[in-house]
Amino acid sequence: MSLPKLPSGELLGHPKGLFLLFGTEMWERFSYYAMRALLVLYLVDKVRAEGGGLGWEYASALQLYGTFTMLVYVTPLLGGWLADHITGQRLAIIIGSILMAIGQFSLALPHAWLPGYEMHAFYTGLGFLVLGNGLFKPNISTMVGDLYQPGDNRRDGAFTVFYLGVNLGMFLAGICVGLMIDQFGYQLALDGETVQIRNYQAGFLLAGFGMLIALVLQMTLAKPLLGSIGIEPAAKRERRLQQGPRKTPLTKQEVDRLKVILIMGLFTIIFWAGFEQAGGLMNIYADRFVDRTLNIGEGAVELNPAYFQALNPLFIMIFAPLFAMLWLKLGKHDPNSPLKFALGLALMAIGFLMMVAATLQYSTEHQSSLWWLVLAYLFFTLGELCLSPIGLAMVTRLSPLRMASLMMGAWYFFMAGANKLAGLIGALIGTNDAATDQQMVANAGAIFGGFTLAALLAALLLYLWADKLVYWMHGSAAPIQAAPLQGAPIKVATPPQQI
């Protein structure tokens, strides 16, 4: 009996299959974040015409955004279980890709084609995206870990490469979708005035094509580059390796490690509830209350609010290698993963301080500077680098083999709660009424200030609990870190009581 057959051949010191998963995830993330950058803007746009938006209230739009993104992170729990027990990861990814492509193209249907049925196409599209994402998300992350044998120190570097693929897709989405809805927009005469309409459907269409590219990559290259990885359900494989159908109970060490995943997951709720304001409340704030005019030489250009969604992945690509080198340089002084989580929360708190400053600068005569948003996204990104790739690697290391995809789904389940919470909190900004601009900005300032305090308190609590959490990890592996992008295996000493 053997483990899945690994394909031969490497690129930059890693299995070639890593770069297939990199490309697949990049285009799926391009598709998702192109849609995400538009969703709230599309809902609140007052011009209900072909591609002109649905004219919802801000509070309703942010609540729907929270519900949708919550479901995006709930369904991976089911998708992980199905892959572990029935479909295997490869088939789950293909089915999920097909469903998400259908969802994007449903959103892209022009209003003129569906008079009276725009909302039917809209909710159908969101439904397919939720279901497809549930099959796709937990399984592609798990397959990255499966490319490496136990104890292979290249695994951390692989997750860094994979995470750069995620962010490259996000960066391209923010830029391309902003250009798309403006360039394919049109003018409409309303009340004797010519109004420029954003063509949101063109943006959703672009997202659909991104998803098709991800599907084609998997269907054409998975067999030669991934070998047998992801074909056999993990639970079935474990029973085969044990040469019998008997179920083995979790050991005490496994239970302790699962407790670590649970507790760290609770702290990620606080982080992602704040971080996800980027696609909701901060997106609206950028559209309505920020001076988006950028002076270039003797001219000036007004930035589409969707462009701000490209800042986070741009900063990721700049700073991820620097953070990786920092962790390695620290050597035996490298902080353990709970301490890195605490640092991530503290950095996010600084980001929200920048947004508080933006609201304090705003007045009816003077909008907030766009540079406050740039600084906020910078600190959010630095916090993310201390938390997100570390969390993914931690789950793959601490989870029992027979529960690998299920626990990755459970990790995303924490993010589901965070996204719903993000929508509910963001909705406290108020209504669209222009007469209440000052009150809406004050509400936004209170929300940003509340996240600042919550993140700081969570960081302090996690710092105090760090030693206990490290003890429960039982030294299962080398320190979890975002390893450098060089392909060569990395030798890292394992300090006592550190992971």
Residue pairs with C-beta under 8 A, 6 or more apart in sequence:
1 240
1 241
1 243
3 149
3 237
3 241
4 146
4 227
4 228
4 229
4 230
4 231
4 232
4 237
5 227
5 228
5 229
6 15
6 147
6 149
6 227
6 229
7 15
7 16
7 17
7 224
7 225
7 226
7 227
9 15
9 16
10 16
10 487
11 18
11 19
11 487
12 485
12 486
12 487
13 154
13 486
13 487
13 488
13 489
14 147
14 154
14 157
14 158
14 161
14 487
15 147
15 148
15 225
16 225
17 143
17 147
17 225
17 226
17 227
17 229
18 144
18 147
18 158
18 161
18 162
19 161
19 225
20 217
20 218
20 221
20 222
20 225
20 226
21 140
21 143
21 144
21 147
21 162
21 165
22 161
22 162
22 164
22 165
23 165
23 214
23 217
24 93
24 140
24 214
24 217
24 218
25 140
25 162
25 165
25 166
25 169
25 214
26 165
26 166
26 168
26 169
26 214
27 169
27 210
27 211
27 213
27 214
27 217
28 97
28 100
28 136
28 140
28 169
28 210
28 211
28 214
29 165
29 166
29 167
29 169
29 170
29 173
30 169
30 170
30 172
30 173
30 176
30 207
30 210
31 100
31 101
31 104
31 169
31 173
31 207
31 208
31 210
31 211
31 214
32 100
32 129
32 133
32 173
32 207
33 169
33 170
33 173
33 174
33 309
34 173
34 174
34 176
34 177
34 203
34 204
34 206
34 207
34 210
35 104
35 107
35 129
35 203
35 204
35 207
36 69
36 173
36 279
36 309
37 173
37 174
37 177
37 178
37 203
37 279
37 283
37 306
37 309
38 177
38 181
38 200
38 203
38 204
38 306
39 65
39 68
39 279
40 61
40 62
40 65
40 279
40 280
40 283
40 284
41 53
41 198
41 200
41 283
41 284
41 287
41 305
41 306
42 53
42 54
42 200
43 53
43 54
43 56
43 60
43 61
43 64
43 65
44 53
44 54
44 55
44 56
44 57
44 58
44 61
44 284
44 432
45 52
45 53
45 54
45 55
45 198
45 200
46 53
46 55
46 432
47 53
47 55
47 188
47 190
47 195
47 197
48 54
48 55
48 111
49 111
49 188
49 197
50 110
50 111
50 112
50 186
50 197
50 201
51 110
51 111
51 185
51 197
51 198
51 199
51 200
51 201
51 202
52 111
52 188
52 197
52 198
52 200
53 198
53 200
54 118
54 119
54 122
56 64
57 431
57 432
58 284
58 427
58 429
58 430
58 431
58 432
58 440
59 427
59 428
59 429
59 430
59 431
60 427
61 284
62 280
62 281
62 284
62 423
62 426
62 427
62 429
63 423
63 424
63 427
64 423
65 279
65 280
65 423
65 426
66 280
66 419
66 420
66 421
66 422
66 423
66 424
66 426
66 427
67 420
67 423
68 126
68 129
68 130
69 276
69 279
69 416
69 419
69 420
69 422
69 423
70 416
70 417
70 419
70 420
70 423
71 130
71 416
72 129
72 130
72 133
72 134
72 137
72 416
72 419
73 137
73 412
73 413
73 414
73 415
73 416
73 417
73 418
73 419
74 134
74 412
74 413
74 416
75 130
75 131
75 133
75 134
75 135
76 133
76 134
76 137
76 138
76 408
76 409
76 412
76 413
77 134
77 138
77 406
77 409
77 410
77 412
77 413
78 134
78 409
79 92
79 96
79 133
79 134
79 135
79 136
79 137
79 138
79 139
79 405
79 409
80 138
80 139
80 142
80 405
80 406
80 407
80 408
80 409
80 410
81 405
81 406
81 409
82 92
82 135
83 89
83 91
83 92
83 135
83 138
83 139
83 142
83 233
83 234
83 405
84 233
84 234
84 235
84 402
84 403
84 404
84 405
84 406
85 233
85 235
85 236
86 233
87 95
87 135
87 233
88 230
88 231
88 232
88 233
89 139
89 140
89 142
89 143
89 146
89 229
89 230
89 231
89 234
89 405
90 143
90 218
90 222
90 226
90 229
90 230
90 231
91 231
92 135
92 136
92 139
93 135
93 136
93 139
93 140
93 143
93 218
93 230
94 215
94 218
94 219
95 132
95 135
96 131
96 132
96 133
96 134
96 135
96 136
96 137
96 139
97 132
97 136
97 211
97 214
97 215
97 218
98 132
98 215
99 128
99 129
99 131
99 132
99 135
100 128
100 129
100 132
100 133
100 136
100 211
101 132
101 208
101 211
101 212
101 215
102 125
102 128
102 132
103 124
103 125
103 126
103 127
103 128
103 129
103 130
103 132
104 125
104 129
104 204
104 205
104 207
104 208
104 210
104 211
105 125
105 204
105 205
105 208
106 121
106 122
106 124
106 125
106 128
107 121
107 122
107 125
107 126
107 201
107 204
107 207
107 208
108 201
108 202
108 204
108 205
108 207
108 208
109 121
109 201
110 201
111 118
111 201
114 120
114 121
125 204
137 412
138 405
138 408
138 409
138 412
139 230
139 405
139 408
141 162
141 392
141 396
141 408
142 234
142 396
142 404
142 405
142 408
143 226
143 229
143 230
144 158
144 159
144 162
144 396
145 155
145 158
145 159
145 396
145 404
146 229
146 230
147 158
147 226
147 229
148 154
148 155
148 158
151 477
152 489
153 478
153 483
153 489
153 490
153 491
153 492
154 483
154 487
154 489
154 490
155 393
155 396
156 393
156 478
156 480
156 481
156 482
156 483
156 490
157 324
157 483
157 484
157 485
157 486
157 487
157 490
159 389
159 392
159 393
159 396
159 482
159 483
160 320
160 324
160 389
160 482
160 483
160 484
160 485
161 485
163 316
163 320
163 388
163 389
163 392
163 482
164 316
164 317
164 320
164 485
166 313
167 312
167 313
167 316
167 317
167 320
168 313
168 317
169 210
169 313
170 309
170 310
170 312
170 313
170 316
171 310
171 313
171 314
171 317
172 310
173 207
173 210
173 309
173 310
174 306
174 307
174 308
174 309
174 310
174 311
174 313
175 307
175 310
176 206
177 203
177 206
177 207
177 306
178 303
178 304
178 305
178 306
178 307
178 310
179 304
180 199
180 202
180 203
180 206
181 198
181 199
181 200
181 202
181 203
181 304
181 306
182 198
182 304
184 199
184 202
185 196
185 197
185 198
185 199
186 196
186 197
186 199
187 194
187 195
187 196
187 197
188 194
188 195
188 197
189 195
203 306
222 230
232 240
234 401
234 402
234 404
234 405
235 402
238 401
238 402
239 245
242 248
250 258
250 400
253 474
253 476
254 400
256 472
256 473
256 474
257 398
257 399
257 472
257 473
257 474
257 476
258 398
258 399
258 407
259 472
260 394
260 398
260 469
260 472
260 473
261 394
261 395
261 398
261 399
261 407
261 410
261 411
263 465
263 469
264 337
264 338
264 341
264 391
264 394
264 469
265 410
265 411
265 413
265 414
266 414
267 341
267 345
267 458
267 462
268 341
268 387
268 391
268 411
268 414
268 415
268 418
269 414
269 415
269 417
269 418
269 421
270 345
270 418
270 454
270 455
270 458
271 341
271 344
271 345
271 348
271 383
271 387
271 418
271 455
271 458
272 414
272 415
272 418
272 419
272 422
273 418
273 419
273 421
273 422
273 425
273 451
274 348
274 352
274 380
274 422
274 451
274 454
274 455
275 348
275 380
275 383
275 384
275 418
275 422
276 418
276 419
276 422
277 422
277 425
277 426
277 447
277 451
278 308
278 309
278 312
278 377
278 380
279 309
280 422
280 423
280 426
281 425
281 426
281 429
281 444
281 447
282 308
282 355
282 373
282 376
283 305
283 308
283 309
284 429
285 355
285 358
285 368
285 373
285 444
286 292
286 305
286 308
286 370
286 373
287 305
288 437
289 358
289 362
289 367
289 368
289 437
289 440
289 441
289 444
290 305
290 358
290 367
290 368
290 369
290 370
290 372
290 373
291 366
291 367
291 368
291 369
291 370
292 302
292 303
292 304
292 305
292 370
293 300
293 301
293 302
293 303
294 300
294 301
294 302
294 303
294 370
303 370
308 370
308 373
308 377
311 373
311 374
311 377
311 378
311 381
312 377
312 380
312 381
312 384
315 377
315 378
315 381
315 382
316 381
316 384
316 385
319 381
319 382
319 385
320 385
320 389
320 482
321 484
321 485
323 385
323 386
323 482
324 481
324 482
324 483
324 484
324 485
325 484
327 334
327 479
327 481
327 482
327 483
328 334
328 481
328 483
328 484
328 490
328 492
331 492
331 493
332 493
332 495
334 479
334 481
334 492
334 495
334 498
335 343
336 466
336 470
336 479
336 480
336 498
336 499
337 390
337 391
337 394
337 479
337 480
337 499
338 462
338 463
338 465
338 466
338 469
338 470
339 462
339 463
339 466
340 386
340 387
340 390
340 481
341 386
341 387
341 390
341 391
341 462
342 458
342 459
342 460
342 462
342 463
342 466
343 383
343 386
343 459
344 382
344 383
344 384
344 385
344 386
344 387
345 383
345 387
345 455
345 456
345 458
345 459
345 462
346 383
346 455
346 456
346 459
347 379
347 380
347 382
347 383
347 386
348 379
348 380
348 383
348 451
348 455
349 451
349 452
349 453
349 455
349 456
349 459
350 379
351 375
351 376
351 377
351 378
351 379
351 380
351 383
352 376
352 448
352 449
352 451
352 452
352 455
353 448
353 452
354 372
354 373
354 375
354 376
354 379
355 372
355 373
355 376
355 444
355 445
355 448
356 445
356 448
356 449
356 452
357 372
358 368
358 369
358 372
358 373
358 376
359 368
359 441
359 442
359 444
359 445
359 448
360 445
361 368
361 369
361 372
362 368
362 441
363 438
364 437
364 438
385 482
389 482
390 480
390 481
390 482
391 411
392 408
392 411
393 480
393 481
394 480
394 499
395 407
395 408
395 411
396 404
396 408
397 476
397 477
397 480
397 499
398 407
398 473
398 476
399 406
399 407
399 408
400 407
425 447
425 450
425 451
426 447
428 443
428 446
428 447
429 440
429 443
429 444
429 447
430 436
430 439
430 440
430 443
431 440
467 497
470 497
470 498
470 499
471 497
473 499
475 494
475 496
475 497
475 498
475 499
476 499
477 494
477 499
478 492
478 493
478 494
478 499
479 492
479 494
479 495
479 498
479 499
480 499
481 492
483 490
484 490
